[in-house]
Amino acid sequence: MQIVGHKGCGKNTIASFKKAINDGADEIEFDVRSTKDEKFIIIHEEKVKSKIVEKTNYEELKKLKRNLLLLEEVLIFLRKNFNKRIHLDYKSKNNEEELIKIIKKYYALNKVLFNSLHVKVLKKIKKIEPRARVAISFPEDKNHISEKKIMKPLVDFYLFFNKKIIKKKAFNLIKKSDSEAIMLYYKLITKELVDFLHSKDYKIHAWTVDDIDVVRKLVLWGVDSITTNNPGFLKTKIKNRLLITY
């Protein structure tokens, strides 16, 4: 079971990636979007100020957001200082071929797990490069709705409904996207689902978990990785309280 640093340690910055490395993260996750002029930048948000990333050129976005990182900058840094598996969460719906070229140039293809919410994106990545490892993400947490207290009743209802059908839904999403795994919001995960997917030789990765009690449960259920904003804290707690050896 792997501990994955979410955006490094929550920020999608070089400093955040450094902290994740120093804290002993087994793997590192970060978000990537393609700009209008086909530059790949490290960003989760759909917009910078009022500008939609995919409809705006890189130089214009850079003026609006300080320290905006290019994908190749991050890959060069991680190859030198980490050189382990990364989870590349691709938010855009185009330019997959150029994305793969950059990965091959600056990192190792077999150390990259491409994640996306979009079935067509993952299928295209697999078509372009059959050796690529891909995982479908579910569900979309747009604008971090799950973290907003005012939305809790709606989120709870959504989770309650989807949890009843999650086994079938997860299996279908994996099959449709040619994935080897699913990246799933932790509140939708059950032991039955973990056992079912493992019986089909698929992996299940949980996001995003900072609560040690939830981590304990997920570890005991056998999830393949847990994405967290606090990799160092969780690794220490797991070793001390759950006696997990890495």
matplotlib code that plots the C-alpha trace (Angstrom):
import matplotlib.pyplot as plt

x = [0.0, 1.4, 1.1, 0.7, 1.4, -1.6, -0.2, 3.0, 1.7, -1.4, 0.0, 1.2, 4.5, 8.1, 8.2, 5.3, 6.9, 10.1, 8.2, 6.5, 9.9, 11.4, 8.3, 8.8, 5.9, 6.0, 4.4, 3.5, 0.3, -0.2, -2.7, -2.0, -3.9, -3.1, -3.2, -4.5, -1.0, -0.4, 1.8, 1.2, 1.0, 0.6, -2.7, -5.9, -8.3, -10.2, -9.6, -6.8, -8.6, -11.4, -9.4, -10.2, -6.8, -7.6, -8.6, -5.7, -2.1, 0.6, 2.3, -1.0, -1.7, 1.8, 1.1, -2.0, -0.5, 3.0, 5.2, 3.1, 5.0, 5.4, 5.1, 8.6, 10.0, 8.3, 9.3, 13.0, 12.9, 11.2, 13.4, 16.5, 15.1, 12.4, 12.5, 9.6, 6.0, 3.9, 0.2, -0.5, -4.1, -4.8, -7.7, -7.9, -9.6, -7.1, -3.4, -2.8, -0.2, 2.0, 1.5, 2.9, 5.9, 6.8, 6.5, 8.8, 11.3, 11.6, 10.5, 10.0, 6.7, 6.5, 6.7, 3.7, 0.1, -2.2, -5.5, -8.5, -12.2, -12.8, -13.1, -12.2, -9.0, -7.7, -8.7, -6.9, -3.8, -3.9, -4.4, -1.4, 0.8, -0.4, 2.2, 0.8, -0.7, -4.0, -6.6, -10.1, -11.1, -14.5, -16.4, -15.6, -15.3, -15.8, -14.8, -14.1, -17.9, -17.3, -15.3, -18.1, -20.3, -23.3, -23.3, -23.0, -26.7, -26.4, -23.0, -24.3, -27.3, -25.1, -22.7, -25.5, -27.0, -23.7, -22.5, -25.4, -24.3, -20.5, -19.4, -21.1, -20.2, -16.5, -16.2, -17.8, -15.7, -12.5, -13.6, -14.8, -11.6, -9.1, -7.8, -5.9, -7.4, -9.9, -9.1, -12.0, -13.2, -12.6, -16.2, -17.4, -15.0, -16.2, -14.3, -16.7, -15.6, -11.9, -12.2, -14.3, -11.9, -8.9, -10.6, -10.8, -7.1, -7.9, -6.4, -8.3, -6.7, -8.4, -8.4, -8.0, -7.6, -6.0, -7.9, -5.9, -9.0, -10.1, -6.6, -6.6, -9.9, -8.7, -5.4, -7.2, -9.5, -6.5, -6.7, -3.6, -2.8, -4.0, -3.6, -3.1, -2.1, 0.1, 2.2, 4.7, 2.2, 0.2, 3.3, 4.4, 1.0, 0.6, 3.9, 3.3, -0.4, -1.1, 2.4, 2.5, 5.9, 6.9]
y = [0.0, 3.3, 6.8, 9.4, 13.1, 15.1, 18.0, 17.1, 18.3, 20.1, 23.0, 21.9, 23.8, 22.8, 23.6, 21.3, 18.5, 18.9, 18.5, 15.4, 13.9, 14.8, 13.4, 10.1, 10.0, 6.8, 8.5, 12.1, 13.3, 16.6, 18.3, 19.1, 21.2, 22.2, 25.9, 27.2, 27.2, 23.6, 24.3, 21.9, 23.7, 22.4, 23.6, 22.2, 25.1, 25.5, 29.2, 31.7, 34.8, 34.9, 33.2, 29.6, 27.8, 25.8, 28.9, 31.1, 31.2, 30.3, 33.7, 35.5, 33.0, 33.5, 37.2, 36.4, 33.7, 33.9, 30.8, 29.0, 25.8, 24.0, 20.2, 19.8, 21.8, 19.6, 16.4, 17.5, 18.3, 15.0, 12.9, 14.3, 14.3, 11.6, 9.3, 7.2, 6.7, 9.9, 10.2, 12.7, 14.0, 15.3, 17.8, 18.7, 16.8, 17.3, 17.3, 13.8, 13.0, 16.0, 15.2, 11.7, 13.1, 15.3, 12.5, 10.3, 13.1, 14.2, 11.2, 7.4, 6.3, 3.2, 5.5, 7.5, 6.7, 8.9, 9.8, 11.4, 11.9, 11.4, 8.0, 9.3, 10.9, 7.7, 5.6, 8.0, 7.9, 4.1, 4.2, 6.6, 4.6, 1.1, 0.8, 3.8, 3.1, 4.7, 5.0, 6.5, 9.0, 9.2, 11.4, 14.9, 17.2, 20.5, 23.6, 21.3, 21.0, 18.1, 20.4, 23.1, 22.7, 24.3, 21.6, 18.7, 17.5, 17.4, 15.7, 13.1, 12.3, 11.9, 9.6, 7.6, 7.0, 6.2, 3.9, 1.6, 1.2, 1.8, -1.8, -1.9, 1.7, 1.3, -1.9, -0.3, 2.8, 0.8, -1.4, 1.5, 3.5, 0.7, 1.4, -0.8, 1.0, 3.5, 6.6, 6.9, 9.4, 7.6, 7.9, 5.7, 2.9, -0.3, -3.5, -5.4, -3.1, -3.5, -7.3, -7.3, -5.2, -7.1, -10.3, -8.9, -7.9, -4.1, -1.7, 0.9, 4.1, 6.4, 10.2, 12.5, 11.3, 13.2, 11.5, 8.7, 6.8, 6.7, 5.7, 2.8, 1.5, 1.8, 0.1, -2.8, -3.1, -3.4, -0.3, 0.0, 3.6, 6.6, 10.1, 12.7, 16.3, 15.0, 12.0, 12.3, 12.5, 9.5, 7.3, 7.9, 7.2, 4.1, 2.7, 3.5, 2.6, 0.0, -1.6, -1.4, -2.0, -0.4]
z = [0.0, -1.1, 0.4, -2.4, -1.8, -3.1, -5.2, -3.4, 0.0, -1.2, -3.2, -6.7, -6.2, -6.2, -2.4, -2.0, -4.0, -2.0, 1.3, 0.0, -0.9, 2.4, 4.2, 2.6, 0.1, -1.9, -4.9, -5.9, -7.5, -9.4, -11.8, -15.4, -17.9, -21.5, -22.5, -25.8, -27.2, -26.1, -23.1, -20.1, -16.8, -13.2, -12.0, -10.6, -11.2, -14.4, -14.5, -13.6, -12.5, -15.1, -17.9, -18.8, -18.9, -22.1, -23.9, -22.9, -24.0, -21.4, -21.3, -20.6, -17.7, -16.3, -16.0, -13.9, -11.6, -10.1, -10.0, -12.7, -13.4, -16.7, -16.8, -18.0, -15.1, -12.6, -14.4, -14.5, -10.8, -9.9, -12.1, -10.3, -6.8, -6.7, -9.7, -8.4, -9.7, -10.2, -10.6, -13.4, -13.1, -16.6, -16.4, -20.1, -22.9, -25.7, -26.7, -25.4, -28.0, -27.1, -23.4, -23.9, -25.9, -23.0, -20.5, -22.6, -23.0, -19.4, -17.3, -17.6, -19.1, -16.8, -13.8, -14.7, -13.9, -16.0, -14.2, -15.7, -15.2, -18.9, -20.5, -23.9, -22.7, -21.2, -24.2, -26.5, -24.3, -24.5, -28.3, -28.8, -26.4, -25.4, -22.7, -20.9, -17.5, -16.9, -14.2, -14.3, -11.6, -10.0, -9.1, -10.1, -7.1, -9.0, -7.1, -4.0, -3.3, -1.0, 1.4, 1.7, 4.7, 3.0, 0.4, 2.8, 2.6, -1.2, -1.1, 1.4, -0.8, -3.9, -2.0, -0.5, -4.0, -5.7, -2.9, -3.7, -7.3, -6.9, -7.6, -11.0, -11.8, -10.9, -12.9, -16.0, -15.8, -15.7, -18.6, -20.8, -20.2, -20.7, -17.2, -14.8, -11.8, -10.4, -8.4, -6.1, -3.5, -0.2, 1.1, -1.8, -1.0, 0.8, 1.7, -0.7, -3.5, -2.8, -2.7, -5.9, -7.9, -6.7, -7.7, -11.3, -11.1, -10.9, -8.4, -6.3, -5.1, -2.5, -2.5, -0.6, 3.0, 5.9, 8.8, 10.5, 11.5, 7.9, 6.8, 9.3, 7.8, 4.2, 5.0, 6.6, 3.6, 1.3, -0.9, -3.2, -2.4, -0.3, -1.6, 1.2, 1.8, 4.7, 3.5, 6.3, 9.1, 7.7, 7.1, 10.7, 12.1, 10.0, 11.1, 14.8, 15.1, 12.4, 12.3, 8.5, 7.1, 3.8]

ax = plt.figure().add_subplot(projection="3d")
ax.plot(x, y, z, "-o")
ax.set_aspect("equal")
plt.show()
